[in-house]
Amino acid sequence: MVSRVEHPAASYKKIFESVEELNEPIPAVITGVIPSWLGGSLLRMGPGLFEVGDEHFQHLFDGQALIHKFDLKNGQVTYYRKFIRTDAYVRAMTENRVVITEFGTAAYPDPCKNIFSRFFTYFRGIEVTDNCLVNVYPIGEDFYAVTETNYITKVDPDSLETLKKVDLCKYLSVNGVTAHPHTERDGTLYNIGNCFGKNMSLAYNIVKIPPVPKDKSDPIEKSQVLVQLPSSERLKPSYVHSFGMTDNYFVFVEQPVKINLLKFLSAWSFRGATYMDCFEPNASMGTWFHLASKEPAGYLSSHKFRTSAFNLFHHINAYEDEGFIVVDLCAWKGHEFVYNYLYLANVKEEWEEVKKAAARAPQPEVRRYVLPLDIHREDRGKNLVSLSYTTATAVLHSDGTIWLEPEVLFSGPRQAFEFPQINYSKCCGKKYSFAYGLGLNHFIPDRIVKLNVQTKETWVWQEEDSYPSEPLFVPSPGATEEDDGVLLSIVVKPGAQRPGSLLVLDARNLTELARAEVNTIIPITLHGTYKP
């Protein structure tokens, strides 16, 4: 799976450049044969505007939210995109400057205001951004574009029009939630976010949004906190980007990348600070795994799992097997924050400089951890894992903690398997075989990878000077095999006559079935969903 492709021409810079939205869908030129059963829309979110006026956004997660749609209908494909009309976007366009502080870009008072007005604006504090560039997914019968704050934005999946801004704080005790919820077959949605617990300490709430009620009312209005998990540090919650879910349990990994609450609150009082300024590593805590049961909902406080420090953004899958919980995830070694390397100035460097930066960054691995559910005091000092198919270990220490060592499913120097996907409808929370991911070559996305998590075999799709996106798995109708389906990915090839395309791969072997090309550059996309 290790990429040996070099990018000396640095054409990847094009995926980090601003584009204009489209007035109407544009037709794609199709090569190959799109499966006749594949009809629907691929919806993707990402940054599409990297500067406003004379001001440039600094971080990859700062560009203004652009929603993309490839429509597949009756053998034809069209492409469309529009900017989400968030407050951050509308006010930036109106004032021709950055108005609301983003992840790594600070907003400053309007220089046209007089000194007294600027003074009071300065001390009013930072507004929380609603720049929903990270993901788009359904809640009930509606679709929402999201980031990681308390604001989500309802969008029309057909016209891509912005419909409504929703503040989750009106319904739930959370400061924000992840952009990666889990969904049950009946439409029940779960997510996690940090919150203020007892005595002004920080905690993590797992929240539940029910399916669409019989009266067709908004399910968000019936949201509830399901269970609360403690924070290992009272005023410094960990950054959380995703979580795991099995049939009966939630898995939360508390990583050593911390949000300094005091720094965060001071940033709210004084201009010039960003979200990135509030993160700090904890070199001594390692990484903690927390478990909570679904029904009845409760925190398993007696199960204290710990391991060495790593960054975590994306869980792959988790499942129960013979009294154990198996957790597969994409790890980055150490406690330094990987997002430090995702400033646009870094990823838009020349290739040799990109490689040097990646060599200094935390290194990626795909890991499997195994958490025993049945723990007995007399087993102290022994490996509690008895599953025959894994080398992962769990050893009970005298202080009651269980030290975990992972099995490495894939590791390559500066080569990441990230943005993982599975056959979600069939395998979420179940024992499974295959994961699909975006291969990052020194942080540059240049391949699509299939990983057999049982045998560690890999398959790769890769083309010269082509930059794909997260591959979404769509199962074939009536499929019985786990990998019977297709992968959908947006691919950008900057030097081509039609540089943007929708790629359709056979998920079994990553052979190309078809692609639908359009005559426009498509900037980098982060996450998305397939709407049948």
N, C-alpha and C positions, 0 to 999 in steps of 0.2 A: 504493500500500500504506500510505501514511502515514495514521494514525488521526487523525481530527479530533473524535473523541468526547471529551467532558469527563465527569468523574465528581464533580460538586459534592456529591452526597449521600454520597459516600464509603462506599457500601455494600460496597465491596471489603474493608472491615475484617472482614467476616464470615468470609472464607476464611482468616483468621489467628486464629480462635478455637477453643478446645477443644471436642471432641465426645465422646460416649460411644460405646463399641463396641456392636454389635447382638447380641442373643441368638440371632437366627435371620435368615435372608435375608428381605427384604421384597419383595413384588411391585411391579413398576413399571407405570405407566399408559402405554401405547404410543400415540403418534400417528404417522401416516404408515405406511409399509410397510418393514419390515426385510427385506433380501434373504433369500430362502429358504435360500441356501447359507451364510449367516453364522451359524454355531453355534460356541460356545466361550466362553472367559472372557477378559475384559479385567482384568488385574491391575495395580494401581497402588500406588505407595508415596509416603508423604509424612508430614509432622508432623501429629499429631492431638491432642496434649496440650501446651499451652503454659505451664502452671504446675503446680506440685506444692505443696500446702499453701499457705503464704504466699509461696513463692518463684516468681518468674517466669523463664522462659527468655528469653534476651536476643536471640538471633539466629534468623533463619528456619530455619537448619539445626540447631537445638537441640531442637525439639519432638520428643516421643517417637514412635517409628515406628508408623504405622498402615497396615495393608494393606487395600486395597479390592478388591472383586470385583463386576463386572457379569457375570452369567451369561446367555447367550443360548441358549435351547434350545426347539425346537419352536414357534417364534413367540412364546415368552414370555421375559420378562426379569426377573431378580431382582437385588437389590443387597445386599451383605453387607460387613461390615468388622470387623476385630479388631486389637487392639494386639499387636504382636510381644512375646513374653515374653523380652526381652533382660535381661541383668543390670542394665543402666541403668534399665529400666522397673520390674522386680520390686523392686529395692532402693529405688527412689524411692517406690513405692507402699507398701512395708513401713514405711519410715521417715518418710514424708510430707514429703520434702524432696529437693532435688537432691543425689545421692550421688556421681555420677561426672561429672567435668568434660566439658562438651560443646564444640562448635565455638566458641561465643562466650559461654558461661556457665560460671563457675567454681563448683566444689563446695568446700564448706568443712567442717571437722570438725564432728561432731555436738556441738551446744552442750550437750547433756545429759551428756556425758562429763566426768569430772573433769579438772582442768588438766593432770595428768601424762599421762593418756591422750590428750588433745587435742594435747599437745606432740609426742608420738611419731607420731600420725596426720599431723600437719602436715608432718613431715619425711620421711614415708614416700614422698611423691610422688603424682603423679596417675595414676590408672588409665586405660588406653586405653579409650575408649568402644566399645561394640558396638551403638550406636543406629543401626540399619540403615534409615534413612528415605529413602535416595536412589533406590534402584532395586530391581527384582526381575527375575531372569532365570534360564534353565535352565543347568545344568551336567550334561551327560549326561542322565539321565532325572529328575533332581531339580531343585527350584527353590530359589533362595537370595535372601533379602533382604540388601541390602548398603549399606554406607556407603563410606568411603575409608580405613578402617584395616585392620589385618590380620584383623579378625573379620568373618565372614559367618555368616548364620543360615539354616539349612535350614527350609523351611516346607512345609506340605501345601497345594498349590494348590486343592484342593477344599474342605477344612474350614477352611483358613487357620490351622490350629494350628501353633504353634512346635514344631519337632522337635529341633533340635540346633544348638549353637554350635560353629563350626569356626574354629580358629586357623591361618591360612595359613602362619604362621611355622614350623609343624611340618613343612611340606612344601617351602617355597620360601624363598630368601634375599631377602625383601622386608620393608620396614617397613609396607607397605600397598599396595593396588592401586586402580586407578580403578573407578568404578561403571559404566564404559562399555567392556566387552570387545568384541572382534570374534569372530565365529563363522564357520567354514567350513561348506560344505554337508554335510560328513561329521560335523559336531559338534565338530571341533577348535576350542578356544577359546584366544584370545590376550589378554593384558592387559599392563599396564606399571605399575611402581611404583618408588619410590626404594629404595636399599639402601646398605649400607656396602661400598665397594670397597676397593682396595688402600691400605694405610697410613692407614686410618681416613678416607679421603676418601669423598665421596658419589658415587654413580653411579645409573643407571637400568637396571633389568632388564626386558626383555621376556620374559614367561613364557608357557608353553604347557601347556594341559590337554588331554589326548587325548580322543577319543571314548570311549564306553562300551566297555570291553574285552569280549572274548568270554566271559570268566568272570563278567561282570556285577559286577565289583568296582568300588569307588569310583574314578572317574577322577582325583579330586583327589589321591589317594595316589600317582599316577604323574605328577604335575606336574613340570616342569623349567624351568630358566632357559635360554632360547634364545640370547639375545645381551645383552651389557652395553654401555650407552652412557655416555660420560663426562659429568660435570657441569662446566660452565664455571667454577664456583666450588667450591673444595674442601669447604667446610663450609656451603655455602648452596645446597641443591638448589632447583630451581624447583617451584612448585606445578603439578601435572599432573592434569587432570580427564578427558582423553580423548586419543586418538591416531588417526592415519590408517593405512589398510591398503589396498594394491593387490594385484594378483595375485602380485607378486614382491617387494614392499618394504613396510617399515613406515616411517611418517613420524612423527617426534616433534618437537614444537615446544617449545623451551625458552624460556619467557617470563620477563620481568623481575620477576615476583612471586616473591620468594624466601622460603624457610623458613630462618630463622636458627637453625642447629643449636645453637649455644651457648645462645641464649635458650631454645630448646626443652628442652634438657637441664636448664637451671636451673629451668624451669617444672616439670620432673619432681621437683625437689628442694624447691621452695617452693610452697606453696599460693597461690591467688589469681590465677594466670595461666591463660589459655585458649589454644586453638589459634590463634585470631585474633591474640593478642598476639605470636605468633612469626613472623608474616608481615611482610616489609618490601620496599619497592620498590628496584630497582636502576636508577637514572636513566640510567646510562651504557652498559649492556650491549646495549641494543636487544633484538632477538629472534633466536634461532638456530633453524634447521631442521636436523634430523639425519635421516639415512637409514640403514636397515639392510636387508640382503637376507634373504629367507626361507630359501632353499635354494641353496647352503649358507648357514647363518645367519652373518652377519658385519656389523660396523659399517663403513660407508663413510667412513673417516676422511679421505680425500682430498677429499671433497665438503663444503665449508664454506660454508653458506648463511646470510646475515644480512640483516635488514631492520630497520625502525624499531620502536619499542616498541609492543606491544599486549598486552592481556589475552586469553586464550583459554580457553574452557570446553568448547565443542562443535565438533568437526569435523563437516562435512556429508558429504563423500565425497572420495575420492582415486582417481586412475586413471592408467594409463600411456598415452601417445599419442606415437608417432613419436620415441622417444628422450627424452621428457619425462615428468615426473610432475606432474600437475595436482592442486592441493590447494585445495578449497573449504572455508571455515570461517566461523564467526561471531566477529568480532573486536570488541574494545573498545579504542579508541585510547588510547595512553599507558601509563605504568607504574604508575599508582595502582591499587590493588586494588579491583575492582568490589564485592567482598563487603563492603567497608566501608559500603556503602549499603543493605545488606540486613538490618540490625538491625530487629527488629520495631517498635521505637519509630519508625523511619523510615517503613516501609511501612504502618503503621497511623495515620499522620498524616492531617490533613485534606488535601483534594485540592490546594489551593494550595501547601501545605508540601511535599507529595510532588513537585510539579512543580519547586519551587525546588531541592530536593535533587538531582533528576535533572539539572537544568541544570548543577550543579557536577560531576557524575560523568563518568567516561570515556564517550565517545559511541560508539554501536554502528555496525558496518558488516558487510555480508556481502562477503567478499573471495575472490578467486581468485589464488593464487600458482602460478607455474610453475617447476619445478626441472629444469634440464638434467642429463641423466645423462652425456653425452659432453662432456668439458671439455678444451680444448686451449690450451696456454700462449699460442699465437700469436693467440688471439682476445681478448686483454686489451683492455678498454675498449669492447668491442662488446656489443650486446644479443644474447644467445645464443638467445633464444626465437624460433622460426620458425613456430610454429603460427599459422595465418591467422585463427583465430576469437577470439583474445584480445589485449588490449592489455597484459597483464602482461609485465614485463621481468625479465631476469637479466643482470647485467653483471659480468664477471670483473675484479677489482681486482689491483693489483700485488702485494699481500700474499697472493694466492691465494684470498681470500674472494670469494664471488659475492653481489653486492648485489641483493636482490629488491625489485621494486615491484609492487604488486598491481593487478589489475583490480577495480574496485568493482562488485559485482553488485546491491547495494542499499544505499542510505544515506538515512536520514531523521532529522532532529534529534530526539533522545530517543525514537526509535521503533526498537525492536530486533526483528529476526527471530531468534528463539532456539529452543532445544529442538528442533533440526532432525531431520527424519525423511526417509527415502527409501524407495523400493521395494527393501528391503534384499536380499531373496532373489534379485532379478534384477539389481540395479545396484551392490551393494557392490563397490568396486574396479574398476568398469567405467565407461566413458563413459556419461553419463546426461543427462537433460533437466530433471527435476523434483525440487524439494525442498519439503517441507511443514514449517511451523513455527508456533510460538506467537508472536503479536505482543504485545510488551510496550510499553505506552503509559506512559512515565515509570516503568518497572518494574512497572506493573500489567498483568496479562494480560487483554486485552479483545478479542482477535480471533484467528482462524485464517487462515493465509496459505499460498498456493501460489506458488512462485517458479519460473519457467522460467529455469534458469541459463544457457541459450544466448541467449535473446532479452531477458531481464530483465523479461518480462511478469509481472504478478502478478494473483492472484485473492484475494478476501477474503470471509470469513464473519464477520459481526459483528452483535450485538444489543445494544440499550440495557441497561445495568446487568447484563450477563451476563459471566461470567468463566470462560473455557474453560481446558483443560489441554493439554499436549503432545498433538498429534494423531498417532495411530498408524495407519500404512498397512497395510491388509489386502488383498492382491490377490484379484481374482475368480478362481474356478477356471478353469483353461485360458486365462487371459488372455494375449494376445499384445502388447498395447500397455502401455507402462510405467505409465501412470496409470489403467489399468482396474482399479478397486477402490474401496474405501471408506476414509474416515478415521473413526476412533473417538476421541472426546474427552469427558471429563467436564466438564459445564458447570454452574456455580452461578449462580442468579439469586435473590438473597436475598429480594426482595419477593414472589416468586411463591408460589402456593398449594402447589406441589410444587417446592421450590427446587433440588433436585439432579437431574441428568439425565445420561443417556448420549446423546450426539449422534452420529448416523450421517450422514456427508456423502458425496456422490458425489465421488470424488477428481478427476474430470475437470474439474469446473466449480464445486465447492464448494456445489452446491445441496443443500438438506436432503432426505434420504430418509425419516428417521424420528428420533424421540427417545423415550426411555423415562424417565419422570419418577417420582421418589420423594419422599415427604413428609419429607425430612430435609436439613439443610445438610450439604454435603461440604466439608471443609477442603481447602486447596490440596494438590495432588499434584505430584510432581516428575517421576518417570519410571516406566515400567512396560513390560509386554509383553502380547502377545495369545497365548493358549494355545488352539489350534484344538481 
